[in-house]
Amino acid sequence: MKASRIAVAGAVSGIAVLALSAPAFAHVSVQPEGTAAKGGYAVVDFKVPNERDNASTTKLEVNFPTDHPLASVMPQPVPGWKAEVTKSKLDKPLESHGKQLTEVVTKVTWTADGKGVEPGYFQKFPVSVGALPEDADQLVFKAIQTYSNKEVVRWIEVPQEGQEEPETPAPVLQLAAAEDDAHGAAGSSDAKAEDTGADAQNTAADSSASDSGSGDSSDTTARVLGIVGIVVGAAGVGYGVLAGRRRDSGTAA
């Protein structure tokens, strides 16, 4: 009985821990595919897990930041989902590639054509964005998740540094340091030179290791042959001594 009570108590504790930790992982988030560098372009994934066990996620609305408007926003087609892009006029025109933009994308809405994100699954919604701002360290995308039972969860609380994560945090994209290539690809000649030098050093190291390995192999082979020779010689001496004893015994008889 005591062992059973301990087992039950342990199970209950484990369930409680899982219940408390689940919200920290099961919220709408955004992550770049590679690097999201300031001033560059990137593909970012909005990851939507299903938090419910009795309903599917059928709609996702992502609001793009208005304090740092993005000139280019292009969602990637997702099977089973319809994407709708909403544009709004800017109070101040935005210059991009020598052109003045008077409106930008302020929201992208994905609506499921079928079952949506069912319980126990998640879905990624990729979007190509740029140019990323050079005067910001992060971008906040407020999102609204709708379930098949009409429940709506608003992921709009902005996390604050040094404070606990809010109950319904908004997706936050962290921006990396600016790169020389405006499209987010490393194009620095110095970096290339460093890479070339590193490759040369690695090649030399590999060659040295290979030569060293060959020398070690030769030494090992020589040692093995020497040991084999000693063993064979010792066997021959032993055989000779044994044969001599047998002859001596026959002579004495």
Sequence and secondary structure as in RCSB ss.txt:
>XXXX:A:sequence
MKASRIAVAGAVSGIAVLALSAPAFAHVSVQPEGTAAKGGYAVVDFKVPNERDNASTTKLEVNFPTDHPLASVMP
QPVPGWKAEVTKSKLDKPLESHGKQLTEVVTKVTWTADGKGVEPGYFQKFPVSVGALPEDADQLVFKAIQTYSNK
EVVRWIEVPQEGQEEPETPAPVLQLAAAEDDAHGAAGSSDAKAEDTGADAQNTAADSSASDSGSGDSSDTTARVL
GIVGIVVGAAGVGYGVLAGRRRDSGTAA
>XXXX:A:secstr
 HHHHHHHHHHHHHHHHHHHHHHHHSS EEEESS  BTTS EEEEEEEE   SS  EEEEEEE  SSS  SEEEE
   TTEEEEEEEEEEEEEEEETTEEEEEEEEEEEEEESSS B TT EEEEEEEEE   SS SEEE EEEEEETTS
 EEEE B   TTS   SSB  EEE B   SSTTS    HHHHHHHHHHHHHHHHHHHHHHHHHHHHHHHHHHHHH
HHHHHHHHHHHHHHHHHHHHHHHHHHH 
